[in-house]
């Protein structure tokens, strides 16, 4: 049983997997959300590569992206494309990035299409690592009807107050309507980063 199972304001969705680090932070954030008068939901915690592939398929379908390989893709299965071998999900994932849907691959992979990140760097041809969710070093909070504005404001204030040194940074994923929260172990605490726009 997780400590956060009793949360009333920062509620963990059924099926979300947490480790002790994430559980502790989310449990301690519940009264912060209560004080703000806001109910929010943790939509993701620890993930496996298979979970990431499922998420890629979901966003491909949701965004109407056409791809001949994604339906039969496995995490490590390969296909032939443009005279090269790629993962069966790699082209669909690259199309998502190209469309502005930010998502990490199930395993480290080269971005096949133009994808300009928030820093203005085109990542086409670069290897993008898998999600820190695989290492249990992040969780996501879903946004409400006004996107992630309230959640970002609450977390930014909590970080500024110094009570959550384990929170390393926040990454707004507006296309996914969630706030990605990067964490670190208490022994590795450094200065928290501001929200990355």
RABELJO-V186244 format. One line per field, one symbol per residue. ss: DSSP state (@ for helix, = for strand, . for the rest). psi: psi as a letter, one per 40 degrees, with the letter a starting at -180 (. if undefined). A space follows every 50 residues. Layout:
# RABELJO-V186244
ss->???
psi->???
This chain:
# RABELJO-V186244
ss->..@@@@...===....=..@@@@@@@@@@@@@@@@....=====.=..@@ @@@@@@@@@@@@.......@@@.....====..====..@@@@@@@@@.. ....=...==.....=.....=....==.=.@@@@..=====.=..=.@@ @@@@@@@@@@......=======@@@.======..@@@.......=.
psi->hidedeiedghhihehhiidddddddddeddddddefhhihheibhiidd ddddddddddddefhhhedddeiideiiihhffihiidedddddddddee hhhiidihihheihhhadeehheheihhiiieddeffiiihiiadfbedd ddddddddddeeegeehdihhhgddefihhhhiiidefhahiiihh.
